[in-house]
Amino acid sequence: MTPFNSLTPELINARKLSHETCRMFAKSPSKGNLKRIKTLFADCGEHVMIEPQFHCDYGSHISIGDRTFININCTVLDAPTAEGAITIGADCLIGPNVQLLAVSHAVNPAERLKKENFAAPIAIGNNVWIGAGVIVLAGVSIGDNAVVGAGSIVTKDVAANTLVAGNPAIKIRNI
């Protein structure tokens, strides 16, 4: 994971802009405000649907493929660097209350005092279904056609065409 300082004036201002855009969408989920959300992203495919209460920190390294649906209360903690990029493929279903967390902090207390954040990318393949309340941690890849059961915490890569569930998520079976 790559460290970065999220407390610089530049990054604080970038987060404020992103947060305000997300708040506007939450208050008035019009097509215009959805369009503003999508302009935060590095790339956003055709026919992407995002329900209100969507939250991201920056957006500049988020990519979403065509026909993906993101349900209510999705939190995306992205980083302002390529190491903190979040990529969601085409035809994905992201359930309510999902958290995609590409940003973390040091476990060591002395290191944590530096107030640095660490980022590692999250990559979600095509036609993936992520159930309600799932948490996906930094550095995780989820392969094409995978399913992540509701309430799971994904700490390791998920192979394509598999069903995983639990805390931590483990393979249940091939699909």
N, C-alpha and C positions, 0 to 999 in steps of 0.2 A: 504494500500500500504506500502511496505517495503522500507525504505531508504537505499541508498548505495552511495558511493563516487566514481564516474566514473573517477576522476582525479588522482587516484593512479598510480604509474609507471606501475604496473602489468596490470591494465585495459587499460591504454593508449596503451601499447604494444599489448595487445590482439585485440583492435580495429584496430590498424595499420595493423596487420596481416590479419584480416578479410577484411578491406577496400582494401588492396593491392590485395587480392584474387578476390574480386569483380571487381576491376579495370582491372585486367588481363582478366577476363571473358568478360567485356564490350569491351575491345580492340580486343579480339579474341575469339568469342563465339564458340570455338571448343569443341569437346567432352571431351578432356583432361581438359580444364579449367572449364567446367561444373562439371566434376568429382571432381575437387578441391573445388568448391563451396559446393557440397554435403558433402564433408568430414568435413566441418565446423560444420555441423548439428549433433545434438544428435542422430537423426534417419531420414533416408530418404528412402521411399519405392521404389518399382520397377516402372519403366517407368514414373518417375516424369520428367516433362519438365519445364524448367525455361528459359525464354527469357532473352536476354541481358539487361543491365542496372539494374540488380538486386542489391540491397544494403542491407546489414545487419550490425549491430554493432558488434556482437560477433558470433552468430550462434550456440553456444554450448548448448543452451536450445531451439532450434527450432526442431520440429518434423513434418515431412510431410508424409502423407499416399500415398499408391500406386495410380498411374495413375492421379495424380494431375497436373494441368497445371497452371503455373504462367506466366502471360503475361508481356509485356515490362514495364520497369520503376517501378518495385515494390520496396517499401521501407519497411523494417522490422526493427523497433527499438526494439530490444530484450535486455534483461538484462543478466548479467552473473550469475544470481541466478535463482533458481526454481520459485521464486515469479514472475519473469519476463519471464517465459517460453511462447512460442508461439507454439500451436499445431494446425496443419491443417490436417483434415481427408483425407480419400481416395476419389478419383473421384471428387475432387473440381475443380472449374474453378475460377481463380483469374484474374480479368480484368486488363487492362493497368492502370498504375498510381495509383494503390491501395497502401494505407499506413496502416500498422499494427503497432500500437504504444503502446507497453507494458510499455513504460517509460514516465514519466512526471516529473514536477517540482512543488514545493509548490506554492500555490496561495498567501499565506501571504508573503508580501514583506520582512519582517524581517527573516522569515524562508528561503526564497529563497536565501538570502545572504550566507547561509551555503554552497551553491553550491552542495547540495545533489540532487540526483535523486530518484524518487519513482517508484517502479515497481509493476505491478499486471498482472497476466497471461491473455492471450487471448486464447480461445479455439474455434476452428471452427470444426464443425461436419463433417460427411461424405456427399458427393454429394451436397455440398453447392456451389451456384453461387454468387460470389461477383462482382458486375458490375464495370465498369470503374470509376476511380476517387473516389472510396469509401475510407473513413477513419474510421478505427476501433480503438477505444480508449482502454486504459488499463482496465483490469478487466471484459471485455465483453466475453460472451459465445454466440455462434451462433449454433443453433440446426441443426440436420440432415435435409437435403433436403430444407433448407431455401434458399431464394433468397433476396439479398440486391440490391436495385435499384441503378443505376449509380448516382454518385455524392452525395450519402448519407453519413451522419456522424452518426456512430453507437456509442451511449453513454450508452446504456443499453442492457441487454441480449435479444436475439432474439429466440423465441420459434421454435421448429422443425416444418417443413411443413408450414411456413408462408412466405409471401412476405412483406418486409418492405422497406420504401423509405423516403427520406426527410432529413431535418436538423432541429432538430435531427430526426433520423429515427424512424418512427412509423409504426405500423402494418397497412397494406393496406387490406390484406385478407388472408385466409387460402389457401394453394395450395395442 
